[in-house]
């Protein structure tokens, strides 16, 4: 699918997938050893348009990390979500 094609979606506006909002009940053994941020299956919609699709991302602690991509690909939407 090219970047300009849009998949029709019927989910409600501004929905974030359930995987992104659920937290583990048990705390991590050593919180300082895991990633600074971990995303698992994050999706975001604007009305019927899915702007971000099933993102898997782990950002390590104490490392410089950059999100790079073309205009309109969902970088800012991902960060805001």
mmJSON file of the N, C-alpha and C atoms, coordinates in Angstrom:
{"data_MODEL":{"atom_site":{
"group_PDB":["ATOM","ATOM","ATOM","ATOM","ATOM","ATOM","ATOM","ATOM","ATOM","ATOM","ATOM","ATOM","ATOM","ATOM","ATOM","ATOM","ATOM","ATOM","ATOM","ATOM","ATOM","ATOM","ATOM","ATOM","ATOM","ATOM","ATOM","ATOM","ATOM","ATOM","ATOM","ATOM","ATOM","ATOM","ATOM","ATOM","ATOM","ATOM","ATOM","ATOM","ATOM","ATOM","ATOM","ATOM","ATOM","ATOM","ATOM","ATOM","ATOM","ATOM","ATOM","ATOM","ATOM","ATOM","ATOM","ATOM","ATOM","ATOM","ATOM","ATOM","ATOM","ATOM","ATOM","ATOM","ATOM","ATOM","ATOM","ATOM","ATOM","ATOM","ATOM","ATOM","ATOM","ATOM","ATOM","ATOM","ATOM","ATOM","ATOM","ATOM","ATOM","ATOM","ATOM","ATOM","ATOM","ATOM","ATOM","ATOM","ATOM","ATOM","ATOM","ATOM","ATOM","ATOM","ATOM","ATOM","ATOM","ATOM","ATOM","ATOM","ATOM","ATOM","ATOM","ATOM","ATOM","ATOM","ATOM","ATOM","ATOM","ATOM","ATOM","ATOM","ATOM","ATOM","ATOM","ATOM","ATOM","ATOM","ATOM","ATOM","ATOM","ATOM","ATOM","ATOM","ATOM","ATOM","ATOM","ATOM","ATOM","ATOM","ATOM","ATOM","ATOM","ATOM","ATOM","ATOM","ATOM","ATOM","ATOM","ATOM","ATOM","ATOM","ATOM","ATOM","ATOM","ATOM","ATOM","ATOM","ATOM","ATOM","ATOM","ATOM","ATOM","ATOM","ATOM","ATOM","ATOM","ATOM","ATOM","ATOM","ATOM","ATOM","ATOM","ATOM","ATOM","ATOM","ATOM","ATOM","ATOM","ATOM","ATOM","ATOM","ATOM","ATOM","ATOM","ATOM","ATOM","ATOM","ATOM","ATOM","ATOM","ATOM","ATOM","ATOM","ATOM","ATOM","ATOM","ATOM","ATOM","ATOM","ATOM","ATOM","ATOM","ATOM","ATOM","ATOM","ATOM","ATOM","ATOM","ATOM","ATOM","ATOM","ATOM","ATOM","ATOM","ATOM","ATOM","ATOM","ATOM","ATOM","ATOM","ATOM","ATOM","ATOM","ATOM","ATOM","ATOM","ATOM","ATOM","ATOM","ATOM","ATOM","ATOM","ATOM","ATOM","ATOM","ATOM","ATOM","ATOM","ATOM","ATOM","ATOM","ATOM","ATOM","ATOM","ATOM","ATOM","ATOM","ATOM","ATOM","ATOM","ATOM","ATOM"],
"id":[1,2,3,4,5,6,7,8,9,10,11,12,13,14,15,16,17,18,19,20,21,22,23,24,25,26,27,28,29,30,31,32,33,34,35,36,37,38,39,40,41,42,43,44,45,46,47,48,49,50,51,52,53,54,55,56,57,58,59,60,61,62,63,64,65,66,67,68,69,70,71,72,73,74,75,76,77,78,79,80,81,82,83,84,85,86,87,88,89,90,91,92,93,94,95,96,97,98,99,100,101,102,103,104,105,106,107,108,109,110,111,112,113,114,115,116,117,118,119,120,121,122,123,124,125,126,127,128,129,130,131,132,133,134,135,136,137,138,139,140,141,142,143,144,145,146,147,148,149,150,151,152,153,154,155,156,157,158,159,160,161,162,163,164,165,166,167,168,169,170,171,172,173,174,175,176,177,178,179,180,181,182,183,184,185,186,187,188,189,190,191,192,193,194,195,196,197,198,199,200,201,202,203,204,205,206,207,208,209,210,211,212,213,214,215,216,217,218,219,220,221,222,223,224,225,226,227,228,229,230,231,232,233,234,235,236,237,238,239,240,241,242,243],
"type_symbol":["N","C","C","N","C","C","N","C","C","N","C","C","N","C","C","N","C","C","N","C","C","N","C","C","N","C","C","N","C","C","N","C","C","N","C","C","N","C","C","N","C","C","N","C","C","N","C","C","N","C","C","N","C","C","N","C","C","N","C","C","N","C","C","N","C","C","N","C","C","N","C","C","N","C","C","N","C","C","N","C","C","N","C","C","N","C","C","N","C","C","N","C","C","N","C","C","N","C","C","N","C","C","N","C","C","N","C","C","N","C","C","N","C","C","N","C","C","N","C","C","N","C","C","N","C","C","N","C","C","N","C","C","N","C","C","N","C","C","N","C","C","N","C","C","N","C","C","N","C","C","N","C","C","N","C","C","N","C","C","N","C","C","N","C","C","N","C","C","N","C","C","N","C","C","N","C","C","N","C","C","N","C","C","N","C","C","N","C","C","N","C","C","N","C","C","N","C","C","N","C","C","N","C","C","N","C","C","N","C","C","N","C","C","N","C","C","N","C","C","N","C","C","N","C","C","N","C","C","N","C","C","N","C","C","N","C","C","N","C","C","N","C","C"],
"label_atom_id":["N","CA","C","N","CA","C","N","CA","C","N","CA","C","N","CA","C","N","CA","C","N","CA","C","N","CA","C","N","CA","C","N","CA","C","N","CA","C","N","CA","C","N","CA","C","N","CA","C","N","CA","C","N","CA","C","N","CA","C","N","CA","C","N","CA","C","N","CA","C","N","CA","C","N","CA","C","N","CA","C","N","CA","C","N","CA","C","N","CA","C","N","CA","C","N","CA","C","N","CA","C","N","CA","C","N","CA","C","N","CA","C","N","CA","C","N","CA","C","N","CA","C","N","CA","C","N","CA","C","N","CA","C","N","CA","C","N","CA","C","N","CA","C","N","CA","C","N","CA","C","N","CA","C","N","CA","C","N","CA","C","N","CA","C","N","CA","C","N","CA","C","N","CA","C","N","CA","C","N","CA","C","N","CA","C","N","CA","C","N","CA","C","N","CA","C","N","CA","C","N","CA","C","N","CA","C","N","CA","C","N","CA","C","N","CA","C","N","CA","C","N","CA","C","N","CA","C","N","CA","C","N","CA","C","N","CA","C","N","CA","C","N","CA","C","N","CA","C","N","CA","C","N","CA","C","N","CA","C","N","CA","C","N","CA","C","N","CA","C","N","CA","C","N","CA","C","N","CA","C","N","CA","C"],
"label_alt_id":[null,null,null,null,null,null,null,null,null,null,null,null,null,null,null,null,null,null,null,null,null,null,null,null,null,null,null,null,null,null,null,null,null,null,null,null,null,null,null,null,null,null,null,null,null,null,null,null,null,null,null,null,null,null,null,null,null,null,null,null,null,null,null,null,null,null,null,null,null,null,null,null,null,null,null,null,null,null,null,null,null,null,null,null,null,null,null,null,null,null,null,null,null,null,null,null,null,null,null,null,null,null,null,null,null,null,null,null,null,null,null,null,null,null,null,null,null,null,null,null,null,null,null,null,null,null,null,null,null,null,null,null,null,null,null,null,null,null,null,null,null,null,null,null,null,null,null,null,null,null,null,null,null,null,null,null,null,null,null,null,null,null,null,null,null,null,null,null,null,null,null,null,null,null,null,null,null,null,null,null,null,null,null,null,null,null,null,null,null,null,null,null,null,null,null,null,null,null,null,null,null,null,null,null,null,null,null,null,null,null,null,null,null,null,null,null,null,null,null,null,null,null,null,null,null,null,null,null,null,null,null,null,null,null,null,null,null,null,null,null,null,null,null],
"label_comp_id":["UNK","UNK","UNK","UNK","UNK","UNK","UNK","UNK","UNK","UNK","UNK","UNK","UNK","UNK","UNK","UNK","UNK","UNK","UNK","UNK","UNK","UNK","UNK","UNK","UNK","UNK","UNK","UNK","UNK","UNK","UNK","UNK","UNK","UNK","UNK","UNK","UNK","UNK","UNK","UNK","UNK","UNK","UNK","UNK","UNK","UNK","UNK","UNK","UNK","UNK","UNK","UNK","UNK","UNK","UNK","UNK","UNK","UNK","UNK","UNK","UNK","UNK","UNK","UNK","UNK","UNK","UNK","UNK","UNK","UNK","UNK","UNK","UNK","UNK","UNK","UNK","UNK","UNK","UNK","UNK","UNK","UNK","UNK","UNK","UNK","UNK","UNK","UNK","UNK","UNK","UNK","UNK","UNK","UNK","UNK","UNK","UNK","UNK","UNK","UNK","UNK","UNK","UNK","UNK","UNK","UNK","UNK","UNK","UNK","UNK","UNK","UNK","UNK","UNK","UNK","UNK","UNK","UNK","UNK","UNK","UNK","UNK","UNK","UNK","UNK","UNK","UNK","UNK","UNK","UNK","UNK","UNK","UNK","UNK","UNK","UNK","UNK","UNK","UNK","UNK","UNK","UNK","UNK","UNK","UNK","UNK","UNK","UNK","UNK","UNK","UNK","UNK","UNK","UNK","UNK","UNK","UNK","UNK","UNK","UNK","UNK","UNK","UNK","UNK","UNK","UNK","UNK","UNK","UNK","UNK","UNK","UNK","UNK","UNK","UNK","UNK","UNK","UNK","UNK","UNK","UNK","UNK","UNK","UNK","UNK","UNK","UNK","UNK","UNK","UNK","UNK","UNK","UNK","UNK","UNK","UNK","UNK","UNK","UNK","UNK","UNK","UNK","UNK","UNK","UNK","UNK","UNK","UNK","UNK","UNK","UNK","UNK","UNK","UNK","UNK","UNK","UNK","UNK","UNK","UNK","UNK","UNK","UNK","UNK","UNK","UNK","UNK","UNK","UNK","UNK","UNK","UNK","UNK","UNK","UNK","UNK","UNK","UNK","UNK","UNK","UNK","UNK","UNK"],
"label_asym_id":["A","A","A","A","A","A","A","A","A","A","A","A","A","A","A","A","A","A","A","A","A","A","A","A","A","A","A","A","A","A","A","A","A","A","A","A","A","A","A","A","A","A","A","A","A","A","A","A","A","A","A","A","A","A","A","A","A","A","A","A","A","A","A","A","A","A","A","A","A","A","A","A","A","A","A","A","A","A","A","A","A","A","A","A","A","A","A","A","A","A","A","A","A","A","A","A","A","A","A","A","A","A","A","A","A","A","A","A","A","A","A","A","A","A","A","A","A","A","A","A","A","A","A","A","A","A","A","A","A","A","A","A","A","A","A","A","A","A","A","A","A","A","A","A","A","A","A","A","A","A","A","A","A","A","A","A","A","A","A","A","A","A","A","A","A","A","A","A","A","A","A","A","A","A","A","A","A","A","A","A","A","A","A","A","A","A","A","A","A","A","A","A","A","A","A","A","A","A","A","A","A","A","A","A","A","A","A","A","A","A","A","A","A","A","A","A","A","A","A","A","A","A","A","A","A","A","A","A","A","A","A","A","A","A","A","A","A","A","A","A","A","A","A"],
"label_entity_id":["1","1","1","1","1","1","1","1","1","1","1","1","1","1","1","1","1","1","1","1","1","1","1","1","1","1","1","1","1","1","1","1","1","1","1","1","1","1","1","1","1","1","1","1","1","1","1","1","1","1","1","1","1","1","1","1","1","1","1","1","1","1","1","1","1","1","1","1","1","1","1","1","1","1","1","1","1","1","1","1","1","1","1","1","1","1","1","1","1","1","1","1","1","1","1","1","1","1","1","1","1","1","1","1","1","1","1","1","1","1","1","1","1","1","1","1","1","1","1","1","1","1","1","1","1","1","1","1","1","1","1","1","1","1","1","1","1","1","1","1","1","1","1","1","1","1","1","1","1","1","1","1","1","1","1","1","1","1","1","1","1","1","1","1","1","1","1","1","1","1","1","1","1","1","1","1","1","1","1","1","1","1","1","1","1","1","1","1","1","1","1","1","1","1","1","1","1","1","1","1","1","1","1","1","1","1","1","1","1","1","1","1","1","1","1","1","1","1","1","1","1","1","1","1","1","1","1","1","1","1","1","1","1","1","1","1","1","1","1","1","1","1","1"],
"label_seq_id":[1,1,1,2,2,2,3,3,3,4,4,4,5,5,5,6,6,6,7,7,7,8,8,8,9,9,9,10,10,10,11,11,11,12,12,12,13,13,13,14,14,14,15,15,15,16,16,16,17,17,17,18,18,18,19,19,19,20,20,20,21,21,21,22,22,22,23,23,23,24,24,24,25,25,25,26,26,26,27,27,27,28,28,28,29,29,29,30,30,30,31,31,31,32,32,32,33,33,33,34,34,34,35,35,35,36,36,36,37,37,37,38,38,38,39,39,39,40,40,40,41,41,41,42,42,42,43,43,43,44,44,44,45,45,45,46,46,46,47,47,47,48,48,48,49,49,49,50,50,50,51,51,51,52,52,52,53,53,53,54,54,54,55,55,55,56,56,56,57,57,57,58,58,58,59,59,59,60,60,60,61,61,61,62,62,62,63,63,63,64,64,64,65,65,65,66,66,66,67,67,67,68,68,68,69,69,69,70,70,70,71,71,71,72,72,72,73,73,73,74,74,74,75,75,75,76,76,76,77,77,77,78,78,78,79,79,79,80,80,80,81,81,81],
"pdbx_PDB_ins_code":[null,null,null,null,null,null,null,null,null,null,null,null,null,null,null,null,null,null,null,null,null,null,null,null,null,null,null,null,null,null,null,null,null,null,null,null,null,null,null,null,null,null,null,null,null,null,null,null,null,null,null,null,null,null,null,null,null,null,null,null,null,null,null,null,null,null,null,null,null,null,null,null,null,null,null,null,null,null,null,null,null,null,null,null,null,null,null,null,null,null,null,null,null,null,null,null,null,null,null,null,null,null,null,null,null,null,null,null,null,null,null,null,null,null,null,null,null,null,null,null,null,null,null,null,null,null,null,null,null,null,null,null,null,null,null,null,null,null,null,null,null,null,null,null,null,null,null,null,null,null,null,null,null,null,null,null,null,null,null,null,null,null,null,null,null,null,null,null,null,null,null,null,null,null,null,null,null,null,null,null,null,null,null,null,null,null,null,null,null,null,null,null,null,null,null,null,null,null,null,null,null,null,null,null,null,null,null,null,null,null,null,null,null,null,null,null,null,null,null,null,null,null,null,null,null,null,null,null,null,null,null,null,null,null,null,null,null,null,null,null,null,null,null],
"Cartn_x":[0.848,0.0,0.894,0.645,1.455,1.056,1.888,1.671,0.382,-0.077,-1.265,-2.563,-2.488,-3.698,-4.138,-5.458,-5.976,-6.908,-6.693,-7.512,-8.771,-9.981,-11.193,-11.26,-11.541,-11.618,-12.878,-13.535,-14.79,-14.659,-13.444,-13.244,-13.546,-13.87,-14.189,-12.972,-13.236,-12.196,-11.286,-9.992,-8.985,-8.895,-9.074,-8.967,-7.513,-7.055,-5.74,-5.98,-5.247,-5.496,-5.377,-6.095,-6.114,-4.728,-3.925,-2.577,-1.73,-1.993,-1.206,-1.637,-2.85,-3.352,-3.323,-3.043,-3.018,-1.654,-1.672,-0.436,-0.343,0.87,1.078,0.788,0.14,-0.189,1.064,2.002,3.211,4.288,4.936,6.004,7.228,8.058,9.291,10.256,11.101,12.048,13.026,13.558,14.462,14.058,13.224,12.703,13.788,14.98,16.051,16.713,16.419,17.079,16.293,15.006,14.174,14.272,13.519,13.537,12.904,13.282,12.682,11.231,10.952,9.612,9.457,8.345,8.067,6.635,6.454,5.136,4.897,3.677,3.346,1.976,1.949,0.694,-0.098,0.552,-0.139,-0.707,-1.999,-2.661,-3.447,-3.523,-4.288,-5.132,-6.334,-7.254,-7.65,-7.902,-8.571,-9.872,-10.966,-12.232,-12.109,-12.347,-12.235,-10.872,-9.918,-8.588,-7.59,-6.958,-5.941,-4.619,-4.173,-2.961,-1.702,-1.809,-0.679,-1.151,-0.376,-0.814,0.137,-0.324,0.364,1.871,2.208,3.616,4.198,5.351,6.162,7.454,7.741,8.924,9.436,10.731,11.376,12.515,12.456,13.477,14.326,15.626,16.487,16.746,17.053,17.409,18.773,18.909,20.192,20.805,19.954,20.421,19.67,20.336,19.684,18.909,17.631,16.783,16.05,15.956,15.286,14.212,13.081,12.048,12.213,12.503,12.773,11.81,11.2,10.305,9.776,9.09,8.57,7.425,7.148,6.042,4.734,3.947,2.641,2.639,3.765,3.814,3.369,3.124,2.606,3.579,4.725,5.717,5.149,4.612,4.069,2.834,2.008,0.822,1.228,2.231,2.73,3.244,4.028,4.566,3.448,2.453,1.351,0.475,0.371,-0.511,0.092],
"Cartn_y":[-1.168,0.0,1.232,2.177,3.384,4.331,5.34,6.256,7.058,7.29,8.1,7.312,5.982,5.171,5.103,5.138,5.101,3.919,3.185,2.019,2.48,2.122,2.522,1.804,2.565,2.036,2.58,1.781,2.212,2.493,2.474,2.723,4.184,4.481,5.85,6.775,8.086,9.1,9.015,9.265,9.358,8.111,6.968,5.713,5.28,4.854,4.244,2.782,1.894,0.467,0.038,-1.002,-1.498,-1.926,-2.459,-2.902,-1.732,-0.543,0.62,1.179,0.872,1.459,0.498,-0.777,-1.742,-1.74,-1.88,-1.931,-3.282,-3.804,-5.066,-4.862,-5.835,-5.746,-5.873,-6.707,-6.923,-5.926,-5.251,-4.311,-5.057,-4.346,-4.933,-5.147,-6.179,-6.492,-5.335,-4.761,-3.628,-2.625,-1.617,-0.695,0.037,0.234,0.937,0.13,-1.17,-2.014,-2.165,-1.838,-1.986,-0.771,-0.776,0.37,1.596,2.779,4.02,4.11,3.593,3.603,2.364,1.669,0.5,0.602,0.495,0.505,-0.86,-1.357,-2.675,-2.619,-2.599,-2.618,-1.329,-0.166,1.125,1.536,1.893,2.433,3.667,4.669,5.894,6.218,6.739,7.079,8.541,9.135,10.428,10.114,10.068,9.662,8.247,8.049,6.729,6.447,7.379,7.206,6.759,5.623,5.128,5.778,6.723,7.486,6.742,5.925,5.145,3.709,2.774,1.387,0.428,-0.202,-1.311,-1.082,0.002,0.34,-0.51,-1.102,-1.829,-1.033,-0.508,0.328,0.219,0.058,0.038,1.055,2.047,3.079,2.825,2.576,2.257,3.477,3.21,4.281,4.86,6.165,6.864,6.759,6.702,6.683,7.761,8.413,9.376,8.592,8.927,8.211,9.224,8.958,9.858,9.104,9.777,9.263,10.013,9.289,9.903,9.323,10.202,9.75,10.932,10.656,11.735,12.476,13.659,14.461,13.677,13.703,13.061,11.569,11.018,9.567,9.156,10.117,9.78,9.942,10.549,10.721,11.523,12.686,13.554,12.937,12.302,11.642,10.563,9.794,8.765,9.374,10.434,11.081,11.69,12.292,12.881,11.84,10.673,9.652,9.076],
"Cartn_z":[0.0,0.0,0.0,-0.893,-0.935,0.192,0.433,1.538,1.371,0.137,-0.105,-0.034,-0.058,0.035,1.487,1.712,3.068,3.229,4.302,4.601,5.332,4.856,5.582,6.931,7.957,9.315,9.964,10.774,11.395,12.88,13.448,14.871,15.201,16.465,16.867,16.832,16.871,16.838,18.052,17.844,18.904,19.768,19.186,19.932,19.96,21.118,21.263,21.57,20.927,21.094,22.551,22.924,24.3,24.757,23.873,24.252,24.744,24.228,24.625,25.973,26.428,27.667,28.843,28.625,29.709,30.384,31.723,32.495,33.173,33.28,33.982,35.458,36.096,37.511,38.379,37.997,38.788,38.368,39.334,38.973,38.456,37.689,37.179,38.338,38.262,39.327,39.551,38.485,38.576,37.507,37.855,36.849,36.067,36.638,35.952,34.85,34.749,33.765,32.464,32.472,31.277,30.375,29.285,28.371,29.03,28.567,29.054,28.591,27.405,26.833,25.961,26.126,25.288,24.779,23.475,22.853,22.23,22.393,21.863,21.195,19.881,19.139,19.228,19.255,19.371,18.019,18.01,16.822,17.233,16.346,16.603,15.382,15.617,14.532,14.596,13.444,13.303,12.588,13.315,12.713,12.199,10.911,10.313,9.707,9.869,9.275,10.335,10.119,11.05,10.687,11.536,11.268,11.69,12.732,13.226,13.34,12.824,12.726,13.433,14.523,15.197,15.413,16.081,16.317,17.444,17.182,18.169,18.295,19.499,19.655,21.074,21.223,22.528,22.496,23.388,23.45,24.688,24.507,25.65,26.53,27.789,28.727,28.355,28.612,28.473,27.075,26.053,24.664,23.893,22.973,22.097,21.048,20.892,19.946,19.065,17.773,16.842,16.073,15.834,14.934,13.627,12.575,11.279,10.253,9.463,8.409,7.628,6.525,5.689,6.366,5.881,6.385,6.276,7.347,7.316,7.615,8.081,8.29,9.698,10.624,11.944,13.094,12.856,13.928,15.088,14.815,15.877,16.514,15.734,16.287,17.269,16.937,17.828,19.131,19.037,20.236,21.084,20.476,21.243,21.905,21.299,21.87,23.128],
"occupancy":[1.0,1.0,1.0,1.0,1.0,1.0,1.0,1.0,1.0,1.0,1.0,1.0,1.0,1.0,1.0,1.0,1.0,1.0,1.0,1.0,1.0,1.0,1.0,1.0,1.0,1.0,1.0,1.0,1.0,1.0,1.0,1.0,1.0,1.0,1.0,1.0,1.0,1.0,1.0,1.0,1.0,1.0,1.0,1.0,1.0,1.0,1.0,1.0,1.0,1.0,1.0,1.0,1.0,1.0,1.0,1.0,1.0,1.0,1.0,1.0,1.0,1.0,1.0,1.0,1.0,1.0,1.0,1.0,1.0,1.0,1.0,1.0,1.0,1.0,1.0,1.0,1.0,1.0,1.0,1.0,1.0,1.0,1.0,1.0,1.0,1.0,1.0,1.0,1.0,1.0,1.0,1.0,1.0,1.0,1.0,1.0,1.0,1.0,1.0,1.0,1.0,1.0,1.0,1.0,1.0,1.0,1.0,1.0,1.0,1.0,1.0,1.0,1.0,1.0,1.0,1.0,1.0,1.0,1.0,1.0,1.0,1.0,1.0,1.0,1.0,1.0,1.0,1.0,1.0,1.0,1.0,1.0,1.0,1.0,1.0,1.0,1.0,1.0,1.0,1.0,1.0,1.0,1.0,1.0,1.0,1.0,1.0,1.0,1.0,1.0,1.0,1.0,1.0,1.0,1.0,1.0,1.0,1.0,1.0,1.0,1.0,1.0,1.0,1.0,1.0,1.0,1.0,1.0,1.0,1.0,1.0,1.0,1.0,1.0,1.0,1.0,1.0,1.0,1.0,1.0,1.0,1.0,1.0,1.0,1.0,1.0,1.0,1.0,1.0,1.0,1.0,1.0,1.0,1.0,1.0,1.0,1.0,1.0,1.0,1.0,1.0,1.0,1.0,1.0,1.0,1.0,1.0,1.0,1.0,1.0,1.0,1.0,1.0,1.0,1.0,1.0,1.0,1.0,1.0,1.0,1.0,1.0,1.0,1.0,1.0,1.0,1.0,1.0,1.0,1.0,1.0,1.0,1.0,1.0,1.0,1.0,1.0,1.0,1.0,1.0,1.0,1.0,1.0],
"B_iso_or_equiv":[0.0,0.0,0.0,0.0,0.0,0.0,0.0,0.0,0.0,0.0,0.0,0.0,0.0,0.0,0.0,0.0,0.0,0.0,0.0,0.0,0.0,0.0,0.0,0.0,0.0,0.0,0.0,0.0,0.0,0.0,0.0,0.0,0.0,0.0,0.0,0.0,0.0,0.0,0.0,0.0,0.0,0.0,0.0,0.0,0.0,0.0,0.0,0.0,0.0,0.0,0.0,0.0,0.0,0.0,0.0,0.0,0.0,0.0,0.0,0.0,0.0,0.0,0.0,0.0,0.0,0.0,0.0,0.0,0.0,0.0,0.0,0.0,0.0,0.0,0.0,0.0,0.0,0.0,0.0,0.0,0.0,0.0,0.0,0.0,0.0,0.0,0.0,0.0,0.0,0.0,0.0,0.0,0.0,0.0,0.0,0.0,0.0,0.0,0.0,0.0,0.0,0.0,0.0,0.0,0.0,0.0,0.0,0.0,0.0,0.0,0.0,0.0,0.0,0.0,0.0,0.0,0.0,0.0,0.0,0.0,0.0,0.0,0.0,0.0,0.0,0.0,0.0,0.0,0.0,0.0,0.0,0.0,0.0,0.0,0.0,0.0,0.0,0.0,0.0,0.0,0.0,0.0,0.0,0.0,0.0,0.0,0.0,0.0,0.0,0.0,0.0,0.0,0.0,0.0,0.0,0.0,0.0,0.0,0.0,0.0,0.0,0.0,0.0,0.0,0.0,0.0,0.0,0.0,0.0,0.0,0.0,0.0,0.0,0.0,0.0,0.0,0.0,0.0,0.0,0.0,0.0,0.0,0.0,0.0,0.0,0.0,0.0,0.0,0.0,0.0,0.0,0.0,0.0,0.0,0.0,0.0,0.0,0.0,0.0,0.0,0.0,0.0,0.0,0.0,0.0,0.0,0.0,0.0,0.0,0.0,0.0,0.0,0.0,0.0,0.0,0.0,0.0,0.0,0.0,0.0,0.0,0.0,0.0,0.0,0.0,0.0,0.0,0.0,0.0,0.0,0.0,0.0,0.0,0.0,0.0,0.0,0.0,0.0,0.0,0.0,0.0,0.0,0.0],
"pdbx_formal_charge":[null,null,null,null,null,null,null,null,null,null,null,null,null,null,null,null,null,null,null,null,null,null,null,null,null,null,null,null,null,null,null,null,null,null,null,null,null,null,null,null,null,null,null,null,null,null,null,null,null,null,null,null,null,null,null,null,null,null,null,null,null,null,null,null,null,null,null,null,null,null,null,null,null,null,null,null,null,null,null,null,null,null,null,null,null,null,null,null,null,null,null,null,null,null,null,null,null,null,null,null,null,null,null,null,null,null,null,null,null,null,null,null,null,null,null,null,null,null,null,null,null,null,null,null,null,null,null,null,null,null,null,null,null,null,null,null,null,null,null,null,null,null,null,null,null,null,null,null,null,null,null,null,null,null,null,null,null,null,null,null,null,null,null,null,null,null,null,null,null,null,null,null,null,null,null,null,null,null,null,null,null,null,null,null,null,null,null,null,null,null,null,null,null,null,null,null,null,null,null,null,null,null,null,null,null,null,null,null,null,null,null,null,null,null,null,null,null,null,null,null,null,null,null,null,null,null,null,null,null,null,null,null,null,null,null,null,null,null,null,null,null,null,null],
"auth_seq_id":[1,1,1,2,2,2,3,3,3,4,4,4,5,5,5,6,6,6,7,7,7,8,8,8,9,9,9,10,10,10,11,11,11,12,12,12,13,13,13,14,14,14,15,15,15,16,16,16,17,17,17,18,18,18,19,19,19,20,20,20,21,21,21,22,22,22,23,23,23,24,24,24,25,25,25,26,26,26,27,27,27,28,28,28,29,29,29,30,30,30,31,31,31,32,32,32,33,33,33,34,34,34,35,35,35,36,36,36,37,37,37,38,38,38,39,39,39,40,40,40,41,41,41,42,42,42,43,43,43,44,44,44,45,45,45,46,46,46,47,47,47,48,48,48,49,49,49,50,50,50,51,51,51,52,52,52,53,53,53,54,54,54,55,55,55,56,56,56,57,57,57,58,58,58,59,59,59,60,60,60,61,61,61,62,62,62,63,63,63,64,64,64,65,65,65,66,66,66,67,67,67,68,68,68,69,69,69,70,70,70,71,71,71,72,72,72,73,73,73,74,74,74,75,75,75,76,76,76,77,77,77,78,78,78,79,79,79,80,80,80,81,81,81],
"auth_comp_id":["UNK","UNK","UNK","UNK","UNK","UNK","UNK","UNK","UNK","UNK","UNK","UNK","UNK","UNK","UNK","UNK","UNK","UNK","UNK","UNK","UNK","UNK","UNK","UNK","UNK","UNK","UNK","UNK","UNK","UNK","UNK","UNK","UNK","UNK","UNK","UNK","UNK","UNK","UNK","UNK","UNK","UNK","UNK","UNK","UNK","UNK","UNK","UNK","UNK","UNK","UNK","UNK","UNK","UNK","UNK","UNK","UNK","UNK","UNK","UNK","UNK","UNK","UNK","UNK","UNK","UNK","UNK","UNK","UNK","UNK","UNK","UNK","UNK","UNK","UNK","UNK","UNK","UNK","UNK","UNK","UNK","UNK","UNK","UNK","UNK","UNK","UNK","UNK","UNK","UNK","UNK","UNK","UNK","UNK","UNK","UNK","UNK","UNK","UNK","UNK","UNK","UNK","UNK","UNK","UNK","UNK","UNK","UNK","UNK","UNK","UNK","UNK","UNK","UNK","UNK","UNK","UNK","UNK","UNK","UNK","UNK","UNK","UNK","UNK","UNK","UNK","UNK","UNK","UNK","UNK","UNK","UNK","UNK","UNK","UNK","UNK","UNK","UNK","UNK","UNK","UNK","UNK","UNK","UNK","UNK","UNK","UNK","UNK","UNK","UNK","UNK","UNK","UNK","UNK","UNK","UNK","UNK","UNK","UNK","UNK","UNK","UNK","UNK","UNK","UNK","UNK","UNK","UNK","UNK","UNK","UNK","UNK","UNK","UNK","UNK","UNK","UNK","UNK","UNK","UNK","UNK","UNK","UNK","UNK","UNK","UNK","UNK","UNK","UNK","UNK","UNK","UNK","UNK","UNK","UNK","UNK","UNK","UNK","UNK","UNK","UNK","UNK","UNK","UNK","UNK","UNK","UNK","UNK","UNK","UNK","UNK","UNK","UNK","UNK","UNK","UNK","UNK","UNK","UNK","UNK","UNK","UNK","UNK","UNK","UNK","UNK","UNK","UNK","UNK","UNK","UNK","UNK","UNK","UNK","UNK","UNK","UNK","UNK","UNK","UNK","UNK","UNK","UNK"],
"auth_asym_id":["A","A","A","A","A","A","A","A","A","A","A","A","A","A","A","A","A","A","A","A","A","A","A","A","A","A","A","A","A","A","A","A","A","A","A","A","A","A","A","A","A","A","A","A","A","A","A","A","A","A","A","A","A","A","A","A","A","A","A","A","A","A","A","A","A","A","A","A","A","A","A","A","A","A","A","A","A","A","A","A","A","A","A","A","A","A","A","A","A","A","A","A","A","A","A","A","A","A","A","A","A","A","A","A","A","A","A","A","A","A","A","A","A","A","A","A","A","A","A","A","A","A","A","A","A","A","A","A","A","A","A","A","A","A","A","A","A","A","A","A","A","A","A","A","A","A","A","A","A","A","A","A","A","A","A","A","A","A","A","A","A","A","A","A","A","A","A","A","A","A","A","A","A","A","A","A","A","A","A","A","A","A","A","A","A","A","A","A","A","A","A","A","A","A","A","A","A","A","A","A","A","A","A","A","A","A","A","A","A","A","A","A","A","A","A","A","A","A","A","A","A","A","A","A","A","A","A","A","A","A","A","A","A","A","A","A","A","A","A","A","A","A","A"],
"auth_atom_id":["N","CA","C","N","CA","C","N","CA","C","N","CA","C","N","CA","C","N","CA","C","N","CA","C","N","CA","C","N","CA","C","N","CA","C","N","CA","C","N","CA","C","N","CA","C","N","CA","C","N","CA","C","N","CA","C","N","CA","C","N","CA","C","N","CA","C","N","CA","C","N","CA","C","N","CA","C","N","CA","C","N","CA","C","N","CA","C","N","CA","C","N","CA","C","N","CA","C","N","CA","C","N","CA","C","N","CA","C","N","CA","C","N","CA","C","N","CA","C","N","CA","C","N","CA","C","N","CA","C","N","CA","C","N","CA","C","N","CA","C","N","CA","C","N","CA","C","N","CA","C","N","CA","C","N","CA","C","N","CA","C","N","CA","C","N","CA","C","N","CA","C","N","CA","C","N","CA","C","N","CA","C","N","CA","C","N","CA","C","N","CA","C","N","CA","C","N","CA","C","N","CA","C","N","CA","C","N","CA","C","N","CA","C","N","CA","C","N","CA","C","N","CA","C","N","CA","C","N","CA","C","N","CA","C","N","CA","C","N","CA","C","N","CA","C","N","CA","C","N","CA","C","N","CA","C","N","CA","C","N","CA","C","N","CA","C","N","CA","C","N","CA","C","N","CA","C","N","CA","C","N","CA","C"],
"pdbx_PDB_model_num":[1,1,1,1,1,1,1,1,1,1,1,1,1,1,1,1,1,1,1,1,1,1,1,1,1,1,1,1,1,1,1,1,1,1,1,1,1,1,1,1,1,1,1,1,1,1,1,1,1,1,1,1,1,1,1,1,1,1,1,1,1,1,1,1,1,1,1,1,1,1,1,1,1,1,1,1,1,1,1,1,1,1,1,1,1,1,1,1,1,1,1,1,1,1,1,1,1,1,1,1,1,1,1,1,1,1,1,1,1,1,1,1,1,1,1,1,1,1,1,1,1,1,1,1,1,1,1,1,1,1,1,1,1,1,1,1,1,1,1,1,1,1,1,1,1,1,1,1,1,1,1,1,1,1,1,1,1,1,1,1,1,1,1,1,1,1,1,1,1,1,1,1,1,1,1,1,1,1,1,1,1,1,1,1,1,1,1,1,1,1,1,1,1,1,1,1,1,1,1,1,1,1,1,1,1,1,1,1,1,1,1,1,1,1,1,1,1,1,1,1,1,1,1,1,1,1,1,1,1,1,1,1,1,1,1,1,1,1,1,1,1,1,1]
}}}
